Amino acid sequence: QVRLVESGGGSVQPGGSLRLACAASGYTARTYCMAWFRQGPGNQRVAVAAIDSDGDSSYTDSVKGRSSISRDNAETAMWLQIHSLKPEDTAMYYCALRSQCPLPHALVKYMSPDDFPYWGQGTQVTVSS
């Protein structure tokens, strides 16, 4: 049984940083695509960053340039560091997993929650002064 566990969320002031972590267990395939989605109050769940087992990664425009995604193939784990946090980054952040990314180079632009069969329970990020 595949299980994803997120951690690292919390409350932070604007301009601060957070490092989110996702650990997967029970996943045995050789390749994977892991993504971070977020869902703010009243909003749809959208992809913000993704990375695959080859090391390709991409970011949505709203976090590009102030975020870094990384992974550990041996542990099937990934991290998302976000700097210069803004109030609009406030959301529940979810980790998602599938065997291969829907598009080459782990492009997030057209990723949909429906693309991913495995999900974590989410970790809340609140950016407020």
C-alpha positions in Angstrom: 0.0 0.0 0.0 1.4 3.3 -1.1 1.5 6.0 1.6 2.6 9.6 1.4 3.3 11.8 4.4 3.9 15.6 4.2 5.5 17.7 6.8 7.1 21.1 7.2 4.1 23.4 7.0 3.3 26.1 9.5 2.7 29.8 10.0 5.2 32.3 8.7 5.4 36.0 8.1 5.5 37.4 4.6 9.0 37.2 3.3 9.8 34.1 5.2 10.7 30.6 4.0 9.5 27.1 4.5 10.8 23.7 3.5 8.1 21.1 2.9 8.9 17.4 2.9 7.1 14.4 1.4 8.0 10.8 2.2 6.6 7.9 0.3 6.4 4.3 1.5 5.2 1.2 -0.2 6.0 2.4 -3.7 8.1 -0.1 -5.6 8.2 1.1 -9.2 11.6 2.1 -10.6 10.3 5.5 -12.0 8.2 8.1 -10.4 6.7 11.6 -10.8 6.2 13.5 -7.6 4.4 16.8 -7.5 3.3 19.4 -5.0 -0.3 20.7 -5.3 -1.8 23.4 -3.3 -5.4 24.4 -2.5 -6.4 27.7 -1.0 -9.8 28.4 0.6 -12.4 28.3 -2.2 -9.9 27.5 -4.8 -9.2 24.5 -7.0 -6.2 22.3 -6.3 -3.4 23.3 -8.6 0.1 22.0 -9.3 3.0 24.2 -8.2 6.1 22.1 -8.7 7.0 18.6 -9.8 10.1 16.4 -10.1 10.7 13.0 -11.6 13.1 10.2 -11.0 15.4 11.5 -13.8 15.7 14.8 -12.0 13.7 16.9 -14.3 11.6 19.5 -12.6 9.4 22.4 -13.2 7.5 25.1 -11.4 4.3 27.1 -11.9 4.9 30.8 -12.6 3.6 31.9 -9.2 6.5 30.2 -7.4 9.2 30.1 -10.1 12.4 31.9 -9.1 11.7 31.6 -5.3 11.3 27.9 -5.0 13.5 24.8 -5.2 12.3 21.2 -5.5 14.6 18.3 -4.8 14.3 14.5 -4.4 16.0 11.4 -3.0 15.6 8.4 -5.3 16.8 6.0 -2.6 14.0 7.1 -0.3 11.4 8.2 -2.8 11.2 11.5 -1.0 11.0 15.1 -2.1 11.3 18.5 -0.6 10.0 21.9 -1.7 11.7 25.0 -0.4 9.8 28.3 -0.9 11.4 31.6 -0.2 9.9 35.1 -0.1 6.5 33.7 1.0 3.5 35.8 0.2 0.0 35.8 1.7 -1.3 34.3 -1.5 0.9 31.3 -0.9 -1.5 30.4 2.0 -2.9 27.0 1.2 -3.0 23.4 2.0 0.0 21.8 0.3 -0.4 18.2 -1.0 2.2 15.7 -2.2 1.1 13.5 -5.1 2.8 10.5 -6.8 2.4 8.6 -10.0 4.7 6.4 -12.1 5.6 8.9 -14.8 4.8 12.6 -15.3 2.0 13.3 -17.8 4.3 15.5 -19.8 8.0 15.4 -20.6 10.5 17.2 -18.2 7.9 17.1 -15.4 6.0 20.1 -16.8 3.4 21.2 -14.3 1.6 23.5 -16.6 -1.1 21.0 -17.5 -1.0 18.7 -14.5 -4.3 17.9 -13.0 -5.1 16.3 -9.7 -6.9 13.6 -11.7 -3.5 12.5 -13.1 -2.3 11.3 -9.7 -3.5 8.2 -7.9 -1.6 8.6 -4.7 -1.9 11.5 -2.3 -0.8 12.6 1.1 -3.0 14.2 3.8 -1.7 17.7 3.2 0.3 20.2 5.3 -1.0 23.7 6.0 1.0 26.8 5.0 -0.2 30.1 6.4 1.5 33.3 5.5 0.4 36.3 7.5 1.7 39.2 9.5 
